[in-house]
Amino acid sequence: MAEVIRAENLTRHFGDVVAVDGISFAAGAGEIFGFLGPNGAGKTTTQRMLTGALRPTSGSVWVLDHDMVQDPLGAKEHFGVVPEMANPYMEMSGWDNMMFAGELYGVSRGDRSSRSEQLLRQFGLWERHDSRVKGYSKGMKQRLMLAMALLHQPDILFLDEPTSGLDVASSRQIRATVRQFAADGGTVFYTTHNIEEANQLCNRVAIINQGEIVALDTPEALKAPFAESQSVVVAFIGQVPVAQLEVLPGVQRVQKEGDKFRLYTPQPGLVAEQVSELARQHNTHVLTINTLGPSLEDTFLKLTQRPTIQQGEASQ
Protein backbone atom coordinates (compact mmCIF):
# COMPACT_ATOMS: atom_id res chain seq x y z
CA MET A 1 0.00 0.00 0.00
CA ALA A 2 1.52 3.31 -1.13
CA GLU A 3 2.13 5.82 1.66
CA VAL A 4 0.02 8.97 1.44
CA ILE A 5 0.66 10.46 4.89
CA ARG A 6 3.94 9.87 6.71
CA ALA A 7 5.13 11.24 10.05
CA GLU A 8 8.69 10.60 11.21
CA ASN A 9 9.84 11.32 14.78
CA LEU A 10 7.21 14.03 15.02
CA THR A 11 7.70 16.15 18.14
CA ARG A 12 6.09 19.28 19.51
CA HIS A 13 7.04 21.19 22.66
CA PHE A 14 5.06 23.99 24.30
CA GLY A 15 7.66 25.48 26.59
CA ASP A 16 8.70 22.70 28.94
CA VAL A 17 5.68 20.58 28.04
CA VAL A 18 6.20 17.78 25.50
CA ALA A 19 2.80 17.48 23.80
CA VAL A 20 3.93 15.02 21.10
CA ASP A 21 7.05 12.96 21.68
CA GLY A 22 8.78 11.54 18.59
CA ILE A 23 5.90 9.64 17.00
CA SER A 24 6.11 7.89 13.62
CA PHE A 25 3.40 6.32 11.46
CA ALA A 26 2.11 6.18 7.90
CA ALA A 27 -1.30 5.91 6.25
CA GLY A 28 -1.93 4.59 2.76
CA ALA A 29 -4.31 5.08 -0.14
CA GLY A 30 -7.81 3.78 0.51
CA GLU A 31 -7.19 3.59 4.27
CA ILE A 32 -9.26 4.99 7.12
CA PHE A 33 -6.61 5.57 9.77
CA GLY A 34 -8.03 6.07 13.26
CA PHE A 35 -6.26 8.21 15.86
CA LEU A 36 -7.45 7.67 19.44
CA GLY A 37 -6.33 8.96 22.80
CA PRO A 38 -7.59 10.41 26.07
CA ASN A 39 -7.98 14.16 26.51
CA GLY A 40 -4.61 15.89 26.44
CA ALA A 41 -2.85 12.93 24.84
CA GLY A 42 -1.64 14.90 21.80
CA LYS A 43 -4.31 14.07 19.19
CA THR A 44 -5.23 17.61 18.15
CA THR A 45 -1.59 18.78 18.26
CA THR A 46 -0.65 15.92 15.94
CA GLN A 47 -3.43 16.71 13.47
CA ARG A 48 -2.49 20.40 13.45
CA MET A 49 1.08 19.46 12.55
CA LEU A 50 -0.10 17.06 9.84
CA THR A 51 -2.21 19.79 8.24
CA GLY A 52 0.37 22.57 8.51
CA ALA A 53 -1.49 24.60 11.14
CA LEU A 54 1.34 24.05 13.62
CA ARG A 55 5.06 23.72 12.95
CA PRO A 56 6.78 20.69 14.54
CA THR A 57 9.55 21.29 17.04
CA SER A 58 11.37 18.45 15.28
CA GLY A 59 10.62 15.58 12.94
CA SER A 60 8.90 15.65 9.57
CA VAL A 61 5.50 15.27 7.89
CA TRP A 62 5.04 14.19 4.29
CA VAL A 63 1.76 14.39 2.39
CA LEU A 64 2.21 12.42 -0.83
CA ASP A 65 5.51 13.82 -2.14
CA HIS A 66 5.27 17.14 -0.30
CA ASP A 67 7.20 18.06 2.82
CA MET A 68 4.69 19.88 5.02
CA VAL A 69 7.35 22.24 6.39
CA GLN A 70 9.13 22.98 3.10
CA ASP A 71 6.13 22.88 0.74
CA PRO A 72 2.92 23.43 2.76
CA LEU A 73 0.91 24.90 -0.13
CA GLY A 74 1.71 21.94 -2.37
CA ALA A 75 0.62 19.55 0.37
CA LYS A 76 -2.59 21.43 1.20
CA GLU A 77 -3.83 21.13 -2.38
CA HIS A 78 -4.28 17.41 -1.74
CA PHE A 79 -6.41 17.42 1.39
CA GLY A 80 -9.57 18.74 3.00
CA VAL A 81 -10.02 19.37 6.73
CA VAL A 82 -13.11 19.11 8.91
CA PRO A 83 -12.38 20.47 12.41
CA GLU A 84 -14.23 19.33 15.54
CA MET A 85 -16.00 22.67 15.85
CA ALA A 86 -17.67 23.53 12.54
CA ASN A 87 -16.43 26.97 11.53
CA PRO A 88 -18.15 28.10 8.31
CA TYR A 89 -18.91 31.80 7.94
CA MET A 90 -22.14 32.21 9.89
CA GLU A 91 -23.38 35.38 8.18
CA MET A 92 -22.94 33.86 4.74
CA SER A 93 -25.26 31.38 3.10
CA GLY A 94 -24.36 27.75 2.61
CA TRP A 95 -23.94 28.43 -1.10
CA ASP A 96 -21.62 31.39 -0.51
CA ASN A 97 -19.52 29.29 1.86
CA MET A 98 -19.16 26.69 -0.90
CA MET A 99 -18.21 29.35 -3.44
CA PHE A 100 -15.62 30.78 -1.08
CA ALA A 101 -14.13 27.32 -0.43
CA GLY A 102 -13.98 26.63 -4.15
CA GLU A 103 -12.20 29.90 -4.83
CA LEU A 104 -9.77 29.22 -1.97
CA TYR A 105 -8.89 25.82 -3.44
CA GLY A 106 -8.64 27.14 -6.99
CA VAL A 107 -11.68 25.32 -8.38
CA SER A 108 -12.88 26.88 -11.67
CA ARG A 109 -16.14 28.84 -11.56
CA GLY A 110 -18.09 26.29 -13.59
CA ASP A 111 -16.85 23.29 -11.62
CA ARG A 112 -17.36 25.21 -8.40
CA SER A 113 -21.07 25.66 -9.09
CA SER A 114 -21.79 22.17 -10.38
CA ARG A 115 -19.88 20.39 -7.62
CA SER A 116 -21.40 22.61 -4.94
CA GLU A 117 -24.94 21.81 -6.02
CA GLN A 118 -24.16 18.10 -6.20
CA LEU A 119 -22.59 18.06 -2.73
CA LEU A 120 -25.29 20.20 -1.10
CA ARG A 121 -27.95 17.89 -2.51
CA GLN A 122 -25.96 14.85 -1.37
CA PHE A 123 -25.82 16.17 2.19
CA GLY A 124 -29.46 17.26 2.33
CA LEU A 125 -28.64 20.98 2.38
CA TRP A 126 -29.90 22.13 -1.00
CA GLU A 127 -33.24 23.42 0.26
CA ARG A 128 -31.37 25.70 2.65
CA HIS A 129 -28.47 26.63 0.38
CA ASP A 130 -29.55 30.29 0.23
CA SER A 131 -30.07 30.56 4.01
CA ARG A 132 -27.48 32.04 6.34
CA VAL A 133 -25.47 29.37 8.11
CA LYS A 134 -26.12 30.84 11.56
CA GLY A 135 -29.61 29.34 11.27
CA TYR A 136 -28.31 25.83 10.55
CA SER A 137 -28.37 23.05 13.15
CA LYS A 138 -25.07 21.61 14.40
CA GLY A 139 -25.50 18.60 12.13
CA MET A 140 -26.15 20.81 9.10
CA LYS A 141 -23.06 22.90 9.83
CA GLN A 142 -20.91 19.79 10.11
CA ARG A 143 -22.31 18.40 6.86
CA LEU A 144 -21.59 21.74 5.20
CA MET A 145 -17.99 21.60 6.44
CA LEU A 146 -17.60 18.13 4.95
CA ALA A 147 -19.09 19.33 1.65
CA MET A 148 -16.62 22.24 1.62
CA ALA A 149 -13.72 19.87 2.34
CA LEU A 150 -14.73 17.62 -0.56
CA LEU A 151 -15.34 20.39 -3.09
CA HIS A 152 -11.86 20.32 -4.65
CA GLN A 153 -11.89 16.51 -4.86
CA PRO A 154 -9.00 15.93 -2.44
CA ASP A 155 -6.93 12.79 -2.04
CA ILE A 156 -7.02 13.01 1.78
CA LEU A 157 -9.54 13.98 4.45
CA PHE A 158 -8.49 15.03 7.95
CA LEU A 159 -11.47 14.67 10.25
CA ASP A 160 -11.44 15.73 13.91
CA GLU A 161 -14.37 14.29 15.91
CA PRO A 162 -16.66 14.65 12.85
CA THR A 163 -19.76 13.08 14.47
CA SER A 164 -19.37 14.43 18.01
CA GLY A 165 -22.73 15.62 19.34
CA LEU A 166 -24.57 15.03 16.08
CA ASP A 167 -27.97 13.43 15.55
CA VAL A 168 -28.13 9.83 14.39
CA ALA A 169 -29.01 10.68 10.78
CA SER A 170 -26.13 13.16 10.35
CA SER A 171 -23.65 10.79 11.99
CA ARG A 172 -24.72 7.94 9.74
CA GLN A 173 -24.42 10.08 6.62
CA ILE A 174 -20.93 11.27 7.56
CA ARG A 175 -19.77 7.69 8.22
CA ALA A 176 -21.22 6.55 4.88
CA THR A 177 -19.40 9.37 3.11
CA VAL A 178 -16.13 8.45 4.82
CA ARG A 179 -16.48 4.80 3.79
CA GLN A 180 -17.22 5.73 0.18
CA PHE A 181 -14.33 8.20 0.05
CA ALA A 182 -11.92 5.46 1.16
CA ALA A 183 -13.53 2.90 -1.17
CA ASP A 184 -12.79 5.30 -4.04
CA GLY A 185 -9.11 5.33 -3.07
CA GLY A 186 -8.99 8.32 -0.73
CA THR A 187 -7.15 8.38 2.59
CA VAL A 188 -8.88 9.42 5.82
CA PHE A 189 -7.11 10.49 9.01
CA TYR A 190 -9.89 10.05 11.56
CA THR A 191 -9.44 11.51 15.05
CA THR A 192 -12.25 10.49 17.38
CA HIS A 193 -13.28 9.85 20.98
CA ASN A 194 -15.93 7.44 19.73
CA ILE A 195 -14.12 4.15 20.19
CA GLU A 196 -16.87 1.97 18.75
CA GLU A 197 -17.03 4.21 15.68
CA ALA A 198 -13.30 3.70 15.17
CA ASN A 199 -13.79 -0.03 15.57
CA GLN A 200 -16.42 -0.07 12.82
CA LEU A 201 -14.77 2.37 10.40
CA CYS A 202 -11.01 2.13 10.61
CA ASN A 203 -8.60 -0.21 8.85
CA ARG A 204 -5.95 0.57 11.45
CA VAL A 205 -5.93 2.50 14.70
CA ALA A 206 -3.11 4.33 16.48
CA ILE A 207 -3.59 4.94 20.20
CA ILE A 208 -1.67 7.91 21.60
CA ASN A 209 -1.11 8.49 25.31
CA GLN A 210 0.96 11.22 26.94
CA GLY A 211 2.33 12.21 23.57
CA GLU A 212 3.52 8.72 22.57
CA ILE A 213 1.93 6.09 20.34
CA VAL A 214 1.34 3.13 22.65
CA ALA A 215 -0.14 0.82 20.00
CA LEU A 216 -0.78 0.78 16.25
CA ASP A 217 -2.53 -2.05 14.47
CA THR A 218 -5.86 -3.20 13.09
CA PRO A 219 -8.75 -3.05 15.61
CA GLU A 220 -8.96 -6.84 15.80
CA ALA A 221 -5.21 -7.27 16.32
CA LEU A 222 -5.25 -4.62 19.06
CA LYS A 223 -8.02 -6.47 20.86
CA ALA A 224 -6.51 -9.95 20.54
CA PRO A 225 -4.09 -9.86 23.54
CA PHE A 226 -6.91 -8.95 25.90
CA ALA A 227 -8.80 -12.24 25.95
CA GLU A 228 -9.84 -11.64 29.55
CA SER A 229 -12.16 -8.94 28.20
CA GLN A 230 -14.29 -11.53 26.39
CA SER A 231 -17.81 -11.69 27.72
CA VAL A 232 -21.23 -13.30 27.58
CA VAL A 233 -24.21 -10.95 27.49
CA VAL A 234 -27.48 -12.54 28.58
CA ALA A 235 -31.07 -11.44 29.19
CA PHE A 236 -33.55 -13.66 31.05
CA ILE A 237 -37.32 -13.83 30.82
CA GLY A 238 -37.55 -14.34 34.59
CA GLN A 239 -35.23 -13.64 37.52
CA VAL A 240 -31.83 -15.21 38.14
CA PRO A 241 -29.83 -14.13 41.23
CA VAL A 242 -26.74 -12.08 40.37
CA ALA A 243 -24.83 -13.83 43.13
CA GLN A 244 -25.24 -17.18 41.36
CA LEU A 245 -23.99 -15.72 38.08
CA GLU A 246 -20.91 -14.38 39.85
CA VAL A 247 -19.86 -17.83 41.14
CA LEU A 248 -20.19 -19.71 37.85
CA PRO A 249 -16.86 -21.36 36.93
CA GLY A 250 -14.86 -19.14 34.58
CA VAL A 251 -16.74 -15.91 35.40
CA GLN A 252 -14.41 -13.15 36.52
CA ARG A 253 -17.01 -10.45 37.14
CA VAL A 254 -20.61 -9.60 36.33
CA GLN A 255 -21.86 -6.22 35.17
CA LYS A 256 -25.53 -5.20 34.98
CA GLU A 257 -26.37 -3.42 31.70
CA GLY A 258 -29.99 -2.34 31.56
CA ASP A 259 -32.10 -5.51 31.34
CA LYS A 260 -29.01 -7.66 30.59
CA PHE A 261 -26.00 -9.06 32.42
CA ARG A 262 -22.46 -9.03 31.03
CA LEU A 263 -20.31 -11.87 32.36
CA TYR A 264 -16.60 -11.31 31.73
CA THR A 265 -14.76 -14.56 31.09
CA PRO A 266 -11.86 -16.06 29.10
CA GLN A 267 -14.14 -19.07 28.44
CA PRO A 268 -17.31 -17.64 26.85
CA GLY A 269 -18.50 -20.97 25.38
CA LEU A 270 -18.38 -22.74 28.74
CA VAL A 271 -20.06 -19.84 30.55
CA ALA A 272 -22.86 -19.68 27.96
CA GLU A 273 -23.66 -23.35 28.60
CA GLN A 274 -23.68 -22.81 32.38
CA VAL A 275 -25.94 -19.76 32.09
CA SER A 276 -28.52 -21.80 30.18
CA GLU A 277 -28.40 -24.54 32.81
CA LEU A 278 -28.76 -21.98 35.62
CA ALA A 279 -31.86 -20.54 33.94
CA ARG A 280 -33.44 -24.00 33.81
CA GLN A 281 -32.73 -24.50 37.50
CA HIS A 282 -34.70 -21.36 38.25
CA ASN A 283 -37.61 -22.37 35.99
CA THR A 284 -36.98 -19.48 33.64
CA HIS A 285 -35.59 -19.04 30.12
CA VAL A 286 -32.78 -17.20 28.36
CA LEU A 287 -34.31 -14.47 26.19
CA THR A 288 -31.10 -13.53 24.38
CA ILE A 289 -27.46 -14.56 24.75
CA ASN A 290 -24.37 -13.39 22.87
CA THR A 291 -20.68 -14.09 23.22
CA LEU A 292 -18.46 -11.09 22.58
CA GLY A 293 -14.76 -10.74 21.99
CA PRO A 294 -12.65 -8.06 23.66
CA SER A 295 -13.91 -4.58 22.85
CA LEU A 296 -11.71 -1.81 21.48
CA GLU A 297 -12.92 0.29 24.42
CA ASP A 298 -11.51 -2.25 26.90
CA THR A 299 -8.26 -2.34 24.92
CA PHE A 300 -8.08 1.46 24.82
CA LEU A 301 -8.54 1.76 28.57
CA LYS A 302 -5.93 -0.89 29.32
CA LEU A 303 -3.37 0.61 26.94
CA THR A 304 -3.80 4.16 28.23
CA GLN A 305 -3.54 3.07 31.86
CA ARG A 306 -0.36 1.01 31.55
CA PRO A 307 3.26 1.59 30.50
CA THR A 308 3.92 2.27 26.84
CA ILE A 309 4.25 -0.77 24.55
CA GLN A 310 6.10 -0.82 21.30
CA GLN A 311 4.31 -0.31 18.00
CA GLY A 312 3.17 -3.64 16.57
CA GLU A 313 3.57 -5.42 19.92
CA ALA A 314 -0.21 -5.81 20.17
CA SER A 315 -0.25 -8.12 17.18
CA GLN A 316 2.63 -10.34 18.26
Buried (B, 14 or more C-beta within 10 A) or exposed (E): EEBBBBBBEBBBBEEEEBBBBBBBBBBBBBBBBBBBBBEEBBBBBBBBBBBBBBEBBEBBBBBBEBEBBEBBEBBBBBBBBBBBEBEBEEEBBBBBBBBBBBEEBEBEEEEBBEBBBBBBEBBBBBEBBEBBBEEBEBBBBBBBBBBBBBBBEBBBBBBBBBBBEBEEEBBEBBBEBBBEBBEEEBBBBBBBBBBEBBBEBBBBBBBBBBBBBBBBBBBEBBBBBBEEBBBBBBBBEEEBEEEEBEEBEBBBEBEEEEEBBBBBBEBBEBBBEBBEEBBEEEEBEBEEBEBEBBBBBBBBBBBBEEEBBEBEEBBE
